[in-house]
């Protein structure tokens, strides 16, 4: 059968006129023209239609119309699937369409459907790589790793993240691997493979150290990495190595206080907030398929997961307020819980602020100061728990002050941390 037999030839003529006319068609006119022409010349116009549908989904007029946006993305996926397998642009368009569609599905809480599309993205990327249409063997795999982590399937997520690191190293040896390696280490740690997580993070620190030595990386990021590594080492019982990491971090803070960064860098706030959130993961309920949680080693959370996480902030603030009264009456019993809840509030507040503005010092300082004040009250009661809590709160505030470029204050707070966690031999007492 001739594919043009049932086509309205007048519509085809109008579509060609719209695209070939002297005036530039608007987005809606162009989209309608591609819809018509894709029916008569699919090889030429299906790729153009797919791209136009994806682009249309970002239109301002659809911001308050999620159902209309979802329908456009569903159409884009259907179109992209019809593009011929040997078209060099097929993989790119299909992955983009699937990505847009799954994002909207997760926003709507339709996780099972979204997950199926994430799996299809990964298959499409792998097949596209084998066909020579994309350069990376893990093209399209990123969202699958995130949603696996959100559902507590950390071992599977870690396996994928390890492939990201491997592919990145192959494509750009010595390149900026911060995001991939942090995500990999986070998933390894969550999967219970602490040794592999420590090794991955140690490599990240070594790379950052080399970059700083050659002037290719900010000292600020290296400090954050060292501090996070020290926390991981402490959790693994490697006290001497943790102390060495803190000593190096303190030395860099001292340099920053004296001379600032060795050169100017763009904003690194998202690195700070992501590592801060990761350090507080143990305070949050564990992720599972029935109760998803954010992928704390990544910044690309699903819409429904992020919404649930941040929507919990008012309830946590109310809980902290109730605990504050209880802690006044019985501090030994209630202060530890209040400190933990306040830290959950602090992390959410910092993440929200960083997403909205780079102005962080005045808006966020009170919440970090409150954390230190609460921990100091517990420390004043004596005991290891209070000393550990104070060191943690001071660490959080120090890294916040570093993000705000208040280097002297950050250095002073971190000096207090080292005194609490790594006292000089003569001050440890005979019990050591």
QUIJOGI-V245504 format. One record per residue. N is the residue number from 0. SS is DSSP state (hx for helix, st for strand, lp for the rest). PHI is phi in degrees with one decimal (* if undefined). PSI is psi as a letter, one per 30 degrees, with the letter a starting at -180 (NA if undefined). Layout:
n/ss/phi/psi
N/SS/PHI/PSI
N/SS/PHI/PSI
//
This chain:
n/ss/phi/psi
0/lp/*/k
1/lp/-70.7/k
2/lp/-64.7/f
3/lp/-96.6/g
4/lp/-60.0/e
5/lp/-100.1/g
6/lp/-93.9/k
7/lp/-73.9/j
8/hx/-65.0/f
9/hx/-65.2/e
10/hx/-65.1/e
11/hx/-62.7/e
12/hx/-62.5/e
13/hx/-64.0/e
14/hx/-63.8/e
15/hx/-65.2/e
16/hx/-64.2/e
17/hx/-60.4/e
18/hx/-76.8/f
19/hx/-100.1/f
20/lp/-67.4/l
21/lp/-70.9/f
22/lp/-88.3/k
23/lp/-76.5/k
24/lp/-69.4/l
25/lp/-77.9/l
26/hx/-60.4/e
27/hx/-66.2/e
28/hx/-63.1/e
29/hx/-62.7/e
30/hx/-61.5/e
31/hx/-64.7/e
32/hx/-64.8/e
33/hx/-65.2/e
34/hx/-61.2/e
35/hx/-67.7/e
36/hx/-72.4/f
37/hx/-64.8/f
38/lp/-75.1/f
39/lp/-106.1/f
40/lp/-134.3/i
41/hx/-59.4/e
42/hx/-62.3/e
43/hx/-81.1/e
44/hx/-110.9/f
45/hx/-60.7/e
46/hx/-60.4/e
47/hx/-67.2/e
48/hx/-64.9/e
49/hx/-58.5/e
50/hx/-63.6/e
51/hx/-64.5/e
52/hx/-66.4/e
53/hx/-61.3/e
54/hx/-62.5/e
55/hx/-62.4/e
56/lp/-64.6/f
57/lp/-90.3/g
58/lp/-61.8/k
59/hx/-59.7/e
60/hx/-66.3/f
61/hx/-102.8/g
62/lp/-59.0/e
63/lp/-104.2/g
64/lp/-128.4/i
65/hx/-60.9/e
66/hx/-66.6/e
67/hx/-66.8/e
68/hx/-64.4/e
69/hx/-61.5/e
70/hx/-65.3/e
71/hx/-62.9/e
72/hx/-68.4/e
73/hx/-63.4/e
74/hx/-65.1/e
75/hx/-61.1/e
76/hx/-64.6/e
77/hx/-60.4/e
78/hx/-65.1/e
79/hx/-62.0/e
80/hx/-66.0/f
81/hx/-84.4/f
82/lp/-63.2/k
83/lp/-62.6/k
84/lp/-59.9/f
85/lp/-89.7/g
86/lp/-69.0/k
87/lp/-63.4/f
88/lp/-98.1/g
89/hx/-59.3/e
90/hx/-61.9/e
91/hx/-59.7/e
92/hx/-68.0/e
93/hx/-63.2/e
94/hx/-65.2/e
95/hx/-62.6/e
96/hx/-65.9/e
97/hx/-62.1/e
98/hx/-62.5/e
99/hx/-63.9/e
100/hx/-67.5/e
101/hx/-65.1/e
102/hx/-59.6/e
103/hx/-70.1/e
104/hx/-64.8/e
105/hx/-65.5/e
106/hx/-60.4/e
107/lp/-84.8/f
108/lp/80.1/g
109/lp/-92.8/i
110/hx/-68.1/e
111/hx/-62.0/e
112/hx/-66.4/e
113/hx/-63.1/e
114/hx/-63.1/e
115/hx/-59.7/e
116/hx/-71.1/e
117/hx/-63.6/e
118/hx/-64.7/e
119/hx/-65.9/e
120/hx/-57.8/e
121/hx/-63.7/e
122/hx/-62.7/e
123/hx/-62.0/e
124/hx/-64.8/e
125/hx/-64.0/e
126/hx/-65.4/e
127/hx/-64.9/e
128/hx/-65.7/e
129/hx/-63.8/f
130/lp/-87.7/f
131/lp/78.7/g
132/lp/-90.3/f
133/lp/-134.7/l
134/lp/-87.2/f
135/lp/-103.2/k
136/lp/-71.2/f
137/lp/-111.7/g
138/lp/-58.0/k
139/lp/83.1/g
140/lp/-92.9/f
141/hx/-60.1/e
142/hx/-66.2/e
143/hx/-62.3/e
144/hx/-62.2/e
145/hx/-64.6/e
146/hx/-71.6/f
147/hx/-62.6/e
148/hx/-63.5/e
149/hx/-62.4/f
150/lp/-100.4/g
151/lp/79.8/g
152/lp/-91.9/i
153/hx/-70.6/e
154/hx/-66.6/e
155/hx/-65.1/e
156/hx/-63.5/e
157/hx/-62.7/e
158/hx/-61.2/e
159/hx/-63.9/e
160/hx/-62.4/e
161/hx/-62.5/e
162/hx/-70.2/e
163/hx/-61.6/e
164/hx/-63.3/e
165/hx/-62.7/e
166/hx/-66.6/e
167/hx/-64.2/e
168/hx/-65.6/e
169/hx/-70.6/e
170/hx/-76.7/e
171/lp/-143.3/i
172/lp/-57.0/k
173/lp/76.6/g
174/lp/-75.7/a
175/lp/-77.1/j
176/lp/-106.9/g
177/hx/-51.0/e
178/hx/-64.4/e
179/hx/-65.0/e
180/hx/-71.8/e
181/hx/-61.2/e
182/hx/-62.7/e
183/hx/-62.4/e
184/hx/-61.4/e
185/hx/-63.0/e
186/hx/-73.8/e
187/hx/-60.1/e
188/hx/-62.7/e
189/hx/-65.3/f
190/lp/-80.4/f
191/lp/92.5/g
192/lp/-95.0/i
193/hx/-63.6/e
194/hx/-62.9/e
195/hx/-64.3/e
196/hx/-63.4/e
197/hx/-63.5/e
198/hx/-65.2/e
199/hx/-63.1/e
200/hx/-70.3/e
201/hx/-62.0/e
202/hx/-64.3/e
203/hx/-62.1/e
204/hx/-62.4/e
205/hx/-61.6/e
206/hx/-64.1/e
207/hx/-63.8/e
208/hx/-63.0/e
209/hx/-64.9/e
210/hx/-65.2/e
211/hx/-64.1/e
212/hx/-63.6/e
213/lp/-95.7/g
214/lp/81.1/g
215/lp/-104.2/g
216/lp/-152.1/l
217/lp/-77.2/k
218/hx/-62.6/e
219/hx/-56.1/e
220/hx/-63.8/e
221/hx/-62.0/e
222/hx/-61.3/e
223/hx/-58.9/e
224/hx/-65.5/e
225/hx/-61.3/e
226/hx/-66.5/e
227/hx/-62.8/e
228/hx/-63.4/e
229/hx/-62.7/e
230/hx/-65.4/e
231/hx/-65.5/e
232/hx/-66.8/e
233/hx/-60.5/e
234/hx/-62.7/f
235/lp/-88.3/g
236/lp/79.3/g
237/lp/-95.7/i
238/hx/-63.8/e
239/hx/-65.4/e
240/hx/-68.6/e
241/hx/-63.8/e
242/hx/-63.2/e
243/hx/-64.7/e
244/hx/-65.0/e
245/hx/-65.3/e
246/hx/-63.1/e
247/hx/-64.7/e
248/hx/-62.4/e
249/hx/-65.0/e
250/hx/-61.6/e
251/hx/-68.8/e
252/hx/-63.7/e
253/hx/-64.5/e
254/hx/-63.7/e
255/hx/-62.0/e
256/hx/-63.9/e
257/hx/-82.9/e
258/hx/-130.6/f
259/lp/74.0/a
260/lp/-62.8/l
261/lp/-71.8/f
262/lp/-156.5/l
263/lp/-79.6/k
264/lp/-131.4/l
265/lp/-71.9/l
266/lp/-59.4/k
267/lp/-119.9/g
268/hx/-61.0/e
269/hx/-64.9/f
270/hx/-66.7/e
271/hx/-62.4/e
272/hx/-66.7/e
273/hx/-65.4/e
274/hx/-68.5/e
275/hx/-62.0/e
276/hx/-62.0/e
277/hx/-62.6/e
278/hx/-66.9/f
279/lp/-102.0/g
280/hx/-59.8/e
281/hx/-67.4/f
282/hx/-81.4/f
283/lp/-97.0/l
284/lp/-59.7/k
285/lp/-66.5/k
286/lp/-77.0/k
287/st/-154.7/l
288/lp/-56.7/e
289/lp/-83.8/f
290/st/-143.3/i
291/lp/-64.7/l
292/lp/-136.1/l
293/lp/-58.7/k
294/lp/-83.7/j
295/lp/-70.5/f
296/lp/-90.4/g
297/lp/-131.8/l
298/lp/-104.8/f
299/lp/-101.7/i
300/lp/-76.5/l
301/lp/-66.8/l
302/hx/-59.5/e
303/hx/-68.7/e
304/hx/-68.0/e
305/hx/-62.2/e
306/hx/-62.1/e
307/hx/-64.4/e
308/hx/-63.2/e
309/hx/-79.3/f
310/hx/-66.1/f
311/lp/-77.7/f
312/hx/-60.1/e
313/hx/-58.4/e
314/hx/-65.0/e
315/hx/-66.1/e
316/hx/-63.8/e
317/hx/-65.2/e
318/hx/-64.4/e
319/hx/-62.7/e
320/hx/-63.7/e
321/hx/-64.8/e
322/hx/-67.9/f
323/hx/-61.4/e
324/hx/-65.5/e
325/hx/-64.6/e
326/hx/-69.2/f
327/hx/-64.6/e
328/hx/-80.1/e
329/lp/-143.8/i
330/hx/-63.0/e
331/hx/-62.7/e
332/hx/-82.2/e
333/hx/-106.2/f
334/hx/-61.3/e
335/hx/-57.6/e
336/hx/-67.4/e
337/hx/-60.3/e
338/hx/-62.8/e
339/hx/-65.2/e
340/hx/-66.2/e
341/hx/-63.9/e
342/hx/-66.8/e
343/hx/-62.8/e
344/hx/-63.7/e
345/hx/-59.6/e
346/hx/-63.9/e
347/hx/-61.6/e
348/hx/-63.7/e
349/hx/-65.9/e
350/hx/-62.8/e
351/hx/-62.3/e
352/hx/-65.5/e
353/hx/-63.1/e
354/hx/-70.4/f
355/hx/-100.7/f
356/lp/-163.0/l
357/lp/-88.1/f
358/lp/-86.9/j
359/lp/-121.8/f
360/hx/-62.1/e
361/hx/-67.7/e
362/hx/-65.5/e
363/hx/-98.7/f
364/hx/-56.9/e
365/hx/-57.9/e
366/hx/-70.7/e
367/hx/-73.2/e
368/hx/-62.2/e
369/hx/-62.1/e
370/hx/-61.3/e
371/hx/-65.9/e
372/hx/-62.2/e
373/hx/-63.5/e
374/hx/-66.2/e
375/hx/-66.9/e
376/hx/-60.9/e
377/hx/-67.9/e
378/hx/-63.1/e
379/hx/-66.8/f
380/lp/-79.3/f
381/lp/89.4/l
382/lp/103.4/l
383/hx/-66.8/e
384/hx/-57.8/e
385/hx/-67.7/e
386/hx/-64.1/e
387/hx/-65.9/e
388/hx/-63.1/e
389/hx/-66.2/e
390/hx/-60.5/e
391/hx/-65.7/e
392/hx/-66.8/e
393/hx/-66.5/e
394/hx/-62.0/e
395/hx/-58.2/e
396/hx/-69.1/e
397/hx/-61.2/e
398/hx/-68.9/e
399/hx/-63.7/e
400/hx/-63.7/e
401/hx/-63.0/e
402/hx/-61.7/e
403/lp/-84.9/g
404/lp/65.4/g
405/lp/-96.9/i
406/hx/-64.0/e
407/hx/-63.0/e
408/hx/-67.2/e
409/hx/-62.0/e
410/hx/-64.7/e
411/hx/-64.8/e
412/hx/-62.3/e
413/hx/-74.0/f
414/hx/-60.9/e
415/hx/-64.9/e
416/hx/-62.2/e
417/hx/-63.8/e
418/hx/-66.7/e
419/hx/-75.8/e
420/hx/-95.9/f
421/lp/-130.2/i
422/lp/-63.5/l
423/lp/-61.8/k
424/hx/-52.4/e
425/hx/-70.3/f
426/hx/-98.6/g
427/lp/-83.0/f
428/lp/85.6/l
429/lp/-70.4/f
430/lp/-64.3/f
431/lp/-71.0/NA
//
